[in-house]
Amino acid sequence: MPVYDYACADCGAFEEVRRIAERDDPALCPRCKAAATRVVIGAPTLAGDSSRMQDDSAGSYGMRHRGGCSCCG
């Protein structure tokens, strides 16, 4: 399952393993249990025009997988 980054206003960053359908839903901070928003960072395009950025609205899910997952191996 994909791992997403979230940011709690009081405690800082944490990771959450979630289904893609739940990626934009607030996650509960593991420390204070407050609702935290997902951190979305655009990734640069590695081929072609290096000035173009790929963001979440362009089709990237803004996720990464834990080692050993079946889709990345």
C-alpha positions in Angstrom: 0.0 0.0 0.0 1.3 3.5 -0.7 2.8 5.7 2.0 1.7 9.4 2.2 3.3 12.3 4.1 1.1 14.3 6.4 1.8 17.4 8.5 0.3 18.1 12.0 0.2 21.8 12.9 1.4 21.0 16.4 3.6 17.9 16.1 5.1 18.1 12.6 5.5 15.5 9.8 4.5 11.9 9.9 3.8 9.1 7.4 0.6 7.1 7.0 0.0 3.9 5.0 -3.4 4.4 3.2 -5.4 3.4 0.2 -5.2 5.8 -2.8 -8.9 6.6 -2.4 -8.2 7.9 1.1 -5.0 9.9 0.3 -6.7 13.3 0.5 -8.7 12.6 3.7 -7.2 14.1 6.8 -5.2 11.6 8.9 -5.0 11.6 12.7 -1.7 12.6 14.1 -0.2 9.6 16.0 1.0 11.8 18.8 -1.9 14.3 19.5 -4.7 12.7 17.5 -5.5 16.0 15.7 -6.5 16.0 12.0 -3.5 16.6 9.7 -3.4 17.4 6.0 -1.5 15.6 3.4 1.7 17.1 2.2 1.8 17.3 -1.7 5.0 18.1 -3.4 5.4 18.4 -7.2 8.2 16.3 -8.7 10.4 17.5 -11.5 10.1 15.7 -14.9 13.2 13.6 -15.4 12.9 13.4 -19.2 12.3 16.2 -21.7 11.8 19.8 -20.6 13.4 20.0 -17.1 11.6 23.3 -16.4 8.2 21.6 -16.4 6.9 20.4 -13.1 4.6 17.4 -12.6 2.1 18.0 -9.8 -0.7 16.0 -8.2 -3.3 17.3 -10.6 -1.3 16.1 -13.6 -1.7 12.5 -12.6 0.9 11.9 -10.0 -0.5 10.3 -6.8 2.1 12.0 -4.6 3.0 8.7 -3.0 5.8 6.2 -2.5 5.8 2.6 -1.6 7.5 0.7 1.2 10.3 -1.7 0.0 9.2 -5.1 -1.2 5.8 -4.1 -2.5 4.6 -6.1 -5.5 4.1 -3.1 -7.8 7.6 -1.6 -7.5 9.6 -4.8 -7.4 
